[in-house]
Amino acid sequence: MKRLESFRLLIKLLFAFCNTGKRIQEILSVVVAVALMVTDLCYLIYYFQLESIGVILLSGCAGIVSADFSSGLLHWAADTWVITVYNVFLRKITSQHNFFPK
């Protein structure tokens, strides 16, 4: 029951931060992103050549591998160093102002 109350409180907080301006910004962002993706797809179809299918597949695989590696490196760095930086440098500052509970 306590978990359900926490979930309801979280939903109320999320809706409290959602106003008309933010909703318009979200809608515009999605519309612009879709328009850019459609434009990119049109360019890809227009300039596609069957002779370069090997390069396209190789580039796609290389992009997937590099994105996966970069994401893993970022998560490792965040898990390793954010806690360390907080414990070493920021805990003294935040404990004086009671921003975070101990």
TORPA-4810 file (N, C-alpha, C, O; in nm, 3 decimals):
<nodes>
NODE_1_0.082_-0.120_0.000_0.000_0.000_0.000_0.087_0.126_0.000_0.055_0.227_-0.064_M
NODE_2_0.198_0.117_0.074_0.287_0.232_0.081_0.350_0.261_-0.055_0.371_0.377_-0.091_K
NODE_3_0.381_0.155_-0.129_0.439_0.171_-0.261_0.340_0.239_-0.356_0.379_0.322_-0.438_R
NODE_4_0.212_0.203_-0.344_0.109_0.264_-0.427_0.094_0.412_-0.396_0.074_0.493_-0.487_L
NODE_5_0.102_0.449_-0.269_0.095_0.590_-0.230_0.215_0.667_-0.284_0.202_0.782_-0.327_E
NODE_6_0.332_0.605_-0.281_0.452_0.669_-0.335_0.438_0.691_-0.486_0.478_0.794_-0.539_S
NODE_7_0.380_0.591_-0.554_0.359_0.603_-0.697_0.260_0.715_-0.728_0.282_0.792_-0.821_F
NODE_8_0.153_0.724_-0.652_0.056_0.832_-0.672_0.118_0.969_-0.648_0.090_1.064_-0.721_R
NODE_9_0.202_0.979_-0.547_0.271_1.105_-0.519_0.365_1.142_-0.634_0.374_1.259_-0.672_L
NODE_10_0.434_1.043_-0.689_0.522_1.067_-0.803_0.443_1.118_-0.923_0.486_1.211_-0.991_L
NODE_11_0.329_1.057_-0.950_0.245_1.100_-1.062_0.197_1.245_-1.040_0.196_1.324_-1.134_I
NODE_12_0.158_1.278_-0.918_0.115_1.415_-0.889_0.229_1.514_-0.911_0.208_1.623_-0.965_K
NODE_13_0.349_1.476_-0.870_0.465_1.564_-0.891_0.495_1.583_-1.039_0.526_1.694_-1.083_L
NODE_14_0.485_1.476_-1.115_0.511_1.487_-1.258_0.409_1.578_-1.325_0.444_1.659_-1.410_L
NODE_15_0.283_1.564_-1.288_0.180_1.651_-1.347_0.193_1.795_-1.298_0.152_1.887_-1.369_F
NODE_16_0.249_1.815_-1.179_0.268_1.951_-1.130_0.370_2.027_-1.215_0.359_2.149_-1.232_A
NODE_17_0.470_1.955_-1.267_0.572_2.019_-1.349_0.531_2.030_-1.496_0.602_2.093_-1.575_F
NODE_18_0.420_1.971_-1.533_0.377_1.970_-1.673_0.276_2.082_-1.694_0.160_2.072_-1.653_C
NODE_19_0.319_2.188_-1.759_0.228_2.298_-1.788_0.212_2.310_-1.940_0.268_2.231_-2.015_N
NODE_20_0.135_2.408_-1.983_0.104_2.424_-2.125_0.229_2.453_-2.207_0.244_2.400_-2.318_T
NODE_21_0.319_2.535_-2.156_0.441_2.568_-2.228_0.528_2.446_-2.253_0.580_2.428_-2.363_G
NODE_22_0.542_2.361_-2.152_0.621_2.240_-2.169_0.556_2.145_-2.267_0.624_2.080_-2.346_K
NODE_23_0.424_2.135_-2.262_0.353_2.047_-2.354_0.372_2.094_-2.498_0.395_2.012_-2.587_R
NODE_24_0.363_2.224_-2.522_0.384_2.279_-2.657_0.527_2.251_-2.702_0.550_2.216_-2.818_I
NODE_25_0.622_2.267_-2.612_0.762_2.241_-2.646_0.781_2.094_-2.683_0.852_2.064_-2.779_Q
NODE_26_0.720_2.004_-2.610_0.732_1.861_-2.640_0.672_1.829_-2.777_0.732_1.755_-2.855_E
NODE_27_0.555_1.885_-2.804_0.490_1.859_-2.933_0.574_1.913_-3.048_0.593_1.845_-3.148_I
NODE_28_0.625_2.035_-3.033_0.710_2.092_-3.138_0.838_2.011_-3.158_0.883_1.993_-3.271_L
NODE_29_0.896_1.963_-3.050_1.017_1.882_-3.061_0.991_1.753_-3.137_1.071_1.713_-3.221_S
NODE_30_0.880_1.689_-3.108_0.846_1.565_-3.179_0.819_1.593_-3.326_0.863_1.517_-3.412_V
NODE_31_0.747_1.700_-3.357_0.718_1.734_-3.497_0.846_1.763_-3.573_0.863_1.716_-3.685_V
NODE_32_0.937_1.840_-3.514_1.064_1.872_-3.581_1.147_1.745_-3.599_1.208_1.726_-3.705_V
NODE_33_1.151_1.657_-3.498_1.229_1.534_-3.510_1.174_1.445_-3.621_1.251_1.389_-3.699_A
NODE_34_1.043_1.431_-3.629_0.983_1.348_-3.735_1.010_1.410_-3.872_1.039_1.338_-3.967_V
NODE_35_1.000_1.542_-3.882_1.027_1.608_-4.010_1.172_1.586_-4.053_1.198_1.562_-4.171_A
NODE_36_1.265_1.593_-3.960_1.406_1.569_-3.993_1.430_1.424_-4.033_1.508_1.398_-4.125_L
NODE_37_1.364_1.331_-3.966_1.381_1.189_-4.002_1.324_1.161_-4.141_1.383_1.085_-4.218_M
NODE_38_1.210_1.221_-4.174_1.152_1.202_-4.306_1.242_1.263_-4.413_1.261_1.203_-4.519_V
NODE_39_1.297_1.380_-4.386_1.390_1.443_-4.480_1.513_1.356_-4.502_1.559_1.338_-4.615_T
NODE_40_1.566_1.303_-4.393_1.682_1.214_-4.403_1.649_1.089_-4.484_1.729_1.046_-4.566_D
NODE_41_1.532_1.032_-4.461_1.490_0.914_-4.536_1.477_0.946_-4.685_1.516_0.865_-4.769_L
NODE_42_1.423_1.061_-4.718_1.412_1.102_-4.859_1.549_1.114_-4.925_1.567_1.070_-5.038_C
NODE_43_1.645_1.174_-4.854_1.781_1.184_-4.908_1.844_1.045_-4.925_1.912_1.018_-5.024_Y
NODE_44_1.820_0.958_-4.827_1.876_0.823_-4.838_1.818_0.748_-4.957_1.892_0.680_-5.029_L
NODE_45_1.689_0.760_-4.980_1.627_0.693_-5.094_1.676_0.755_-5.225_1.703_0.683_-5.321_I
NODE_46_1.688_0.886_-5.229_1.728_0.955_-5.353_1.871_0.920_-5.394_1.899_0.898_-5.512_Y
NODE_47_1.962_0.914_-5.296_2.103_0.892_-5.327_2.146_0.746_-5.313_2.265_0.717_-5.323_Y
NODE_48_2.053_0.654_-5.291_2.088_0.513_-5.272_2.140_0.452_-5.402_2.084_0.471_-5.510_F
NODE_49_2.250_0.376_-5.388_2.306_0.303_-5.500_2.329_0.159_-5.455_2.385_0.134_-5.348_Q
NODE_50_2.284_0.066_-5.536_2.293_-0.075_-5.500_2.438_-0.122_-5.488_2.467_-0.217_-5.415_L
NODE_51_2.528_-0.056_-5.559_2.669_-0.096_-5.553_2.731_-0.072_-5.416_2.829_-0.137_-5.380_E
NODE_52_2.676_0.018_-5.340_2.736_0.053_-5.211_2.665_-0.014_-5.093_2.676_0.034_-4.981_S
NODE_53_2.594_-0.124_-5.116_2.521_-0.190_-5.010_2.616_-0.248_-4.904_2.583_-0.250_-4.786_I
NODE_54_2.732_-0.296_-4.947_2.831_-0.350_-4.852_2.882_-0.243_-4.756_2.893_-0.267_-4.636_G
NODE_55_2.912_-0.126_-4.809_2.960_-0.015_-4.726_2.850_0.031_-4.631_2.877_0.065_-4.516_V
NODE_56_2.726_0.032_-4.680_2.614_0.074_-4.596_2.596_-0.022_-4.479_2.581_0.022_-4.365_I
NODE_57_2.599_-0.153_-4.506_2.584_-0.252_-4.398_2.701_-0.247_-4.300_2.682_-0.255_-4.178_L
NODE_58_2.822_-0.233_-4.353_2.939_-0.224_-4.266_2.934_-0.098_-4.179_2.966_-0.103_-4.061_L
NODE_59_2.893_0.014_-4.237_2.881_0.138_-4.161_2.773_0.127_-4.054_2.789_0.177_-3.943_S
NODE_60_2.662_0.061_-4.088_2.556_0.042_-3.990_2.603_-0.042_-3.872_2.575_-0.008_-3.757_G
NODE_61_2.673_-0.151_-3.900_2.725_-0.236_-3.792_2.828_-0.162_-3.708_2.827_-0.172_-3.585_C
NODE_62_2.916_-0.086_-3.773_3.016_-0.008_-3.700_2.949_0.098_-3.613_2.994_0.124_-3.501_A
NODE_63_2.841_0.159_-3.662_2.768_0.257_-3.583_2.703_0.195_-3.461_2.705_0.254_-3.353_G
NODE_64_2.646_0.076_-3.478_2.583_0.008_-3.364_2.687_-0.028_-3.259_2.665_-0.006_-3.140_I
NODE_65_2.801_-0.083_-3.303_2.907_-0.122_-3.209_2.963_0.000_-3.137_2.983_-0.004_-3.015_V
NODE_66_2.989_0.107_-3.210_3.046_0.226_-3.145_2.944_0.292_-3.051_2.983_0.343_-2.946_S
NODE_67_2.817_0.292_-3.086_2.715_0.348_-2.995_2.703_0.264_-2.869_2.690_0.318_-2.759_A
NODE_68_2.709_0.131_-2.884_2.702_0.044_-2.768_2.823_0.063_-2.677_2.810_0.069_-2.555_D
NODE_69_2.942_0.073_-2.737_3.063_0.095_-2.660_3.059_0.229_-2.588_3.092_0.238_-2.470_F
NODE_70_3.019_0.334_-2.659_3.013_0.467_-2.598_2.913_0.471_-2.483_2.940_0.531_-2.378_S
NODE_71_2.799_0.409_-2.501_2.698_0.405_-2.396_2.749_0.330_-2.274_2.730_0.374_-2.161_S
NODE_72_2.814_0.217_-2.298_2.871_0.140_-2.187_2.979_0.217_-2.114_2.986_0.215_-1.991_G
NODE_73_3.064_0.286_-2.189_3.171_0.366_-2.127_3.113_0.480_-2.043_3.160_0.507_-1.933_L
NODE_74_3.010_0.544_-2.096_2.946_0.652_-2.022_2.882_0.600_-1.893_2.897_0.662_-1.787_L
NODE_75_2.811_0.489_-1.901_2.748_0.434_-1.780_2.852_0.387_-1.680_2.834_0.404_-1.559_H
NODE_76_2.962_0.327_-1.727_3.067_0.286_-1.635_3.126_0.408_-1.565_3.146_0.406_-1.443_W
NODE_77_3.155_0.514_-1.641_3.213_0.634_-1.581_3.116_0.697_-1.481_3.159_0.742_-1.375_A
NODE_78_2.989_0.700_-1.514_2.891_0.759_-1.422_2.881_0.675_-1.294_2.878_0.730_-1.184_A
NODE_79_2.875_0.543_-1.309_2.866_0.455_-1.191_2.991_0.462_-1.106_2.984_0.454_-0.984_D
NODE_80_3.106_0.476_-1.169_3.232_0.475_-1.096_3.266_0.610_-1.035_3.301_0.618_-0.917_T
NODE_81_3.255_0.717_-1.112_3.311_0.843_-1.070_3.211_0.942_-1.011_3.251_1.029_-0.933_W
NODE_82_3.085_0.933_-1.044_2.989_1.029_-0.987_2.976_1.008_-0.837_2.973_1.105_-0.761_V
NODE_83_2.968_0.884_-0.793_2.959_0.857_-0.649_3.088_0.900_-0.579_3.084_0.956_-0.469_I
NODE_84_3.201_0.873_-0.643_3.330_0.911_-0.583_3.341_1.062_-0.570_3.382_1.112_-0.465_T
NODE_85_3.307_1.134_-0.674_3.315_1.281_-0.669_3.219_1.334_-0.562_3.254_1.426_-0.488_V
NODE_86_3.099_1.276_-0.554_3.004_1.320_-0.452_3.060_1.296_-0.312_3.056_1.384_-0.227_Y
NODE_87_3.114_1.176_-0.288_3.163_1.142_-0.155_3.284_1.228_-0.116_3.296_1.268_-0.001_N
NODE_88_3.372_1.255_-0.211_3.495_1.327_-0.178_3.473_1.478_-0.170_3.519_1.542_-0.076_V
NODE_89_3.403_1.535_-0.268_3.397_1.680_-0.279_3.264_1.740_-0.233_3.264_1.842_-0.164_F
NODE_90_3.155_1.680_-0.269_3.027_1.747_-0.250_2.958_1.717_-0.117_2.872_1.794_-0.074_L
NODE_91_2.992_1.608_-0.053_2.923_1.573_0.071_2.943_1.680_0.178_2.849_1.711_0.252_R
NODE_92_3.063_1.735_0.189_3.088_1.839_0.289_3.005_1.964_0.261_2.951_2.026_0.353_K
NODE_93_2.995_2.000_0.134_2.919_2.120_0.097_2.770_2.098_0.123_2.704_2.183_0.182_I
NODE_94_2.718_1.986_0.078_2.574_1.962_0.090_2.533_1.933_0.233_2.420_1.965_0.271_T
NODE_95_2.620_1.875_0.312_2.582_1.846_0.450_2.570_1.974_0.532_2.495_1.979_0.629_S
NODE_96_2.642_2.078_0.493_2.631_2.205_0.564_2.498_2.273_0.538_2.447_2.347_0.623_Q
NODE_97_2.441_2.248_0.421_2.316_2.314_0.384_2.195_2.224_0.393_2.083_2.268_0.367_H
NODE_98_2.214_2.098_0.430_2.107_2.000_0.446_2.027_1.981_0.317_1.904_1.971_0.321_N
NODE_99_2.096_1.975_0.203_2.027_1.947_0.078_1.986_1.801_0.069_1.875_1.770_0.026_F
NODE_100_2.075_1.712_0.111_2.049_1.570_0.102_2.051_1.511_0.242_2.133_1.550_0.325_F
NODE_101_1.962_1.417_0.269_1.966_1.352_0.402_2.088_1.262_0.412_2.137_1.209_0.313_P
NODE_102_2.136_1.246_0.532_2.255_1.162_0.555_2.215_1.017_0.564_2.301_0.931_0.582_K
</nodes>
